[in-house]
């Protein structure tokens, strides 16, 4: 009887070991499947972001150049021609940058504050005064964060120029503890924020860029009441906040796996 009991115990132990091994294999297969799905979804998101890069960079530059040239016949002066040519050259450079997968050239050299100032100096519309207010202590940010802030401002300014009919607008970037609060406010005609968010490619680009940092782009607008875009970013300094960015990236990865 004791020998039979030992045989059964050994058999049960082997069965349990086989079950554990099979469970580990199945778990590994599931992890591999999920990881493949994550890679595929990441590839699709990269394609979407490239589309947003083209829209927010190349297309916006071409649109700005067209606005300088689309005046009444015979009223295009040399200043407008020179400005349009400068913007077109910038758009060509931007297209080359997108193809190489680089960040906007100004960001690499001078950082996000100076890059936004340079963009506004080049693209400031005649019909709207745009103020840029910033109160920050950082030197340089994570390159992806700098690029995200720059692109959100660029798209917001393009919307102001094309749609808002605003006379005044204000861009604000404020450092508050370990957060960076970006806001763009205008006194234009406003729009239906819900409907525009569903159909507007530029607004989708702003929303998707915010998601890269696990935050939400808040777009408040209604007809006749102007527009406010606000994003509360985590402060991630260049070459310093590795743990913070790793935590955010991990959260995004976990969200993809759910």
C-alpha positions in Angstrom: 0.0 0.0 0.0 2.8 2.4 0.9 4.6 1.6 -2.4 1.4 2.3 -4.3 0.9 5.5 -2.5 4.5 6.6 -3.4 3.9 5.7 -7.0 0.7 7.8 -7.1 2.5 10.7 -5.4 5.3 10.5 -8.0 2.8 10.4 -10.8 1.0 13.4 -9.4 4.2 15.3 -9.0 5.1 14.6 -12.7 1.6 15.6 -13.8 1.9 18.9 -11.8 5.3 19.5 -13.3 3.9 18.9 -16.8 1.0 21.2 -16.1 3.3 23.9 -14.8 5.5 23.6 -17.9 2.6 23.7 -20.2 1.2 26.7 -18.4 4.5 28.5 -18.8 4.7 27.6 -22.5 1.1 28.9 -23.0 1.9 32.0 -21.0 5.0 32.7 -23.1 3.0 32.2 -26.3 0.4 34.6 -25.0 3.0 37.1 -24.1 4.6 36.7 -27.6 1.2 37.2 -29.2 0.5 40.3 -27.1 3.9 41.7 -27.8 3.4 41.2 -31.6 0.1 43.0 -31.3 1.8 45.8 -29.4 4.5 46.1 -32.1 1.8 46.1 -34.9 -0.2 48.8 -33.1 3.0 50.7 -32.4 3.8 50.6 -36.1 0.3 51.8 -37.0 0.7 54.7 -34.5 4.0 55.6 -36.0 2.4 55.8 -39.4 -0.3 58.0 -37.9 2.3 60.3 -36.3 4.1 60.6 -39.6 0.9 61.7 -41.2 0.5 64.3 -38.4 4.1 65.4 -38.9 3.3 66.0 -42.6 0.1 67.7 -41.8 1.4 69.9 -39.0 4.7 70.7 -40.6 4.8 70.5 -44.4 1.1 71.2 -45.1 0.9 74.1 -42.7 3.9 75.8 -44.2 2.5 75.4 -47.7 -0.8 76.8 -46.5 0.9 79.8 -44.9 2.8 80.5 -48.2 -0.5 80.3 -50.1 -2.2 82.7 -47.8 0.6 85.2 -48.5 0.2 84.8 -52.3 -3.6 84.6 -52.5 -4.2 88.3 -52.6 -6.0 90.4 -55.2 -4.3 90.4 -58.7 -1.7 93.0 -58.9 -1.4 93.5 -55.2 1.3 91.0 -54.3 4.4 93.0 -53.3 7.9 91.9 -53.0 7.7 91.5 -49.2 4.9 89.0 -49.6 6.8 87.1 -52.3 9.9 87.0 -50.2 8.0 85.8 -47.2 6.2 83.1 -49.2 9.5 81.9 -50.7 11.0 81.7 -47.2 8.1 79.6 -45.9 8.2 77.3 -49.0 11.9 76.7 -48.5 11.2 75.9 -44.9 8.5 73.4 -46.0 10.9 71.7 -48.4 13.4 71.4 -45.5 10.6 70.1 -43.3 9.6 67.4 -45.8 13.2 66.3 -45.9 13.3 66.2 -42.1 10.2 64.1 -42.0 11.6 61.6 -44.4 14.7 61.3 -42.3 12.7 60.9 -39.1 14.4 63.9 -37.4 12.9 66.4 -35.0 12.3 70.0 -36.3 15.8 71.6 -36.9 15.3 74.6 -34.6 14.5 72.3 -31.7 17.8 70.5 -32.0 19.7 73.7 -31.9 17.9 76.2 -29.7 15.2 74.4 -27.8 11.4 74.6 -27.7 11.1 78.2 -26.3 13.3 79.8 -29.0 11.8 77.5 -31.6 8.3 78.7 -30.9 9.4 82.3 -30.9 11.1 81.8 -34.3 7.9 80.1 -35.7 5.7 83.0 -34.5 8.1 85.6 -35.9 7.9 83.9 -39.3 4.2 83.0 -39.4 2.6 85.8 -37.4 -0.7 86.7 -39.2 -1.4 90.3 -39.9 -5.0 90.1 -38.7 -4.2 88.6 -35.3 -1.8 89.6 -32.5 -0.3 86.4 -30.9 1.4 86.8 -27.5 3.8 84.1 -26.2 4.2 84.0 -22.5 6.5 81.5 -20.7 7.7 81.0 -17.2 10.1 78.0 -17.0 13.3 77.0 -15.3 14.3 74.0 -17.4 17.2 74.2 -19.9 16.3 71.4 -22.3 13.5 68.8 -22.3 13.2 65.3 -23.5 13.4 65.7 -27.3 10.0 64.0 -27.9 8.4 66.4 -25.3 10.0 69.4 -27.0 8.7 68.2 -30.4 5.2 67.5 -29.0 4.9 71.0 -27.5 6.2 72.6 -30.6 3.8 70.7 -32.9 0.8 71.4 -30.6 1.6 75.2 -30.7 2.1 75.0 -34.5 -1.2 73.3 -35.2 -3.0 75.7 -32.8 -1.5 78.7 -34.5 -2.5 77.3 -37.9 -6.1 76.9 -36.8 -6.1 80.5 -35.5 -4.8 81.7 -38.9 -7.2 79.7 -41.0 -10.4 79.5 -39.0 -10.7 81.5 -35.9 -11.0 85.1 -37.2 -9.4 86.0 -33.9 -7.8 89.4 -33.2 -5.9 88.4 -30.2 -4.4 85.1 -29.1 -2.1 84.0 -26.2 0.3 81.0 -25.9 1.4 80.2 -22.4 3.9 77.6 -21.2 4.2 77.5 -17.4 6.4 75.2 -15.3 4.7 74.3 -12.1 6.6 71.8 -9.9 7.0 68.7 -11.9 4.4 69.7 -14.5 4.4 71.8 -17.7 1.1 73.5 -18.5 0.7 74.5 -22.2 -2.3 76.6 -23.2 -3.3 78.4 -26.4 -6.3 80.8 -26.1 -7.9 83.0 -28.8 -10.9 85.4 -28.9 -12.1 84.1 -32.3 -15.5 82.8 -33.5 -15.1 79.4 -31.8 -16.6 76.1 -33.0 -18.4 73.0 -31.9 -15.6 71.3 -30.1 -17.3 67.8 -30.1 -18.0 67.8 -33.8 -14.7 69.2 -34.8 -12.8 66.8 -32.6 -14.4 63.9 -34.5 -13.6 65.2 -38.0 -10.7 67.6 -37.6 -7.4 66.0 -38.6 -5.4 68.7 -36.8 -7.3 68.3 -33.6 -6.8 64.6 -33.7 -3.1 65.2 -34.1 -3.0 67.3 -31.0 -4.9 64.7 -29.0 -2.7 61.9 -30.2 0.5 63.8 -29.3 -0.8 64.4 -25.8 -1.4 60.6 -25.5 2.3 60.0 -26.0 2.7 61.3 -22.4 -0.4 59.7 -21.0 -2.2 63.0 -20.7 -5.3 64.5 -22.3 -5.6 67.5 -24.6 -8.5 69.6 -23.3 -10.1 71.6 -26.2 -12.8 74.0 -25.0 -14.7 76.0 -27.6 -18.2 76.9 -28.6 -19.5 79.2 -31.4 -18.9 82.8 -30.6 -16.8 82.2 -27.5 -13.3 81.6 -28.7 -11.1 78.6 -28.2 -8.8 77.3 -25.5 -6.4 74.3 -25.9 -4.8 73.1 -22.6 -2.4 70.2 -22.0 -0.8 69.4 -18.6 2.4 67.6 -19.5 4.8 65.9 -17.1 8.1 67.8 -16.8 10.7 65.5 -18.3 14.1 67.2 -18.6 16.7 66.0 -21.2 19.2 63.5 -19.8 17.8 63.7 -16.3 14.3 62.2 -15.8 14.9 58.7 -17.2 12.8 57.0 -14.5 9.8 59.3 -15.1 9.8 58.7 -18.9 10.3 55.0 -18.3 7.3 54.9 -16.0 5.1 56.8 -18.6 6.3 54.5 -21.4 5.5 51.5 -19.3 2.0 52.8 -18.6 1.5 53.3 -22.3 2.7 49.7 -23.0 0.4 48.3 -20.3 -2.5 50.2 -21.8 -1.7 48.7 -25.2 -1.7 45.2 -23.7 -5.1 45.5 -22.1 
